[in-house]
Amino acid sequence: MPTTARLVAAVLMAALGWGVATLATAYLPEGQPVGLFAPVMALWGVIVGWIWTGRKIQEGSGKPLGVGLVGAALLVFWVLLSFAGFEMVRRATRVRYGGPVEALEDMMKIAMEYVRDQMQPDVIGALVIGGALAGVLTAWVARRFR
């Protein structure tokens, strides 16, 4: 059911995704195309904000700070899964794997490489502060506009 809290959470998480993507592009390997990194991260922000953050806060199940932080973690998880999966499929079309298990193992290695490259203080700080702020602001909107 659409609510103001879900809308605000979706917008805030999309903004968080776009902002973190902008910060994170500085740490991508040189020559790697940025392409749709920020829009995809913002899209996942909308999805996580609408489905997770907004719903949990609207229902009152969880503290706003915690819900926002979990929302930021879910945002990172889905973005990692998306981009590692895309890279795995790209490599699979070049017949680099002997089977599906090998492809899935490589997908996890790719995701861990992305995490290793992006574990920078400014990126982590933006995720933590932005997720916490998104949760608190969404809770305020949920109380204000019932």
Number of C-alpha atoms within 10 A of each C-alpha: 4 9 15 16 28 27 18 23 35 27 21 25 34 26 20 25 30 21 18 22 20 16 17 20 16 11 14 14 10 8 6 8 10 13 8 10 17 21 14 18 28 26 20 24 30 26 20 25 31 24 15 19 35 31 21 22 26 20 9 13 10 13 13 25 21 15 25 33 21 19 28 27 16 18 27 19 13 16 21 20 16 16 18 22 19 13 15 23 16 12 15 15 9 9 10 13 15 9 10 10 10 11 18 16 11 18 22 16 14 19 21 14 12 17 13 10 13 18 12 13 9 13 17 14 12 17 24 19 16 22 29 21 19 30 32 20 19 30 26 14 19 21 13 10 10 9
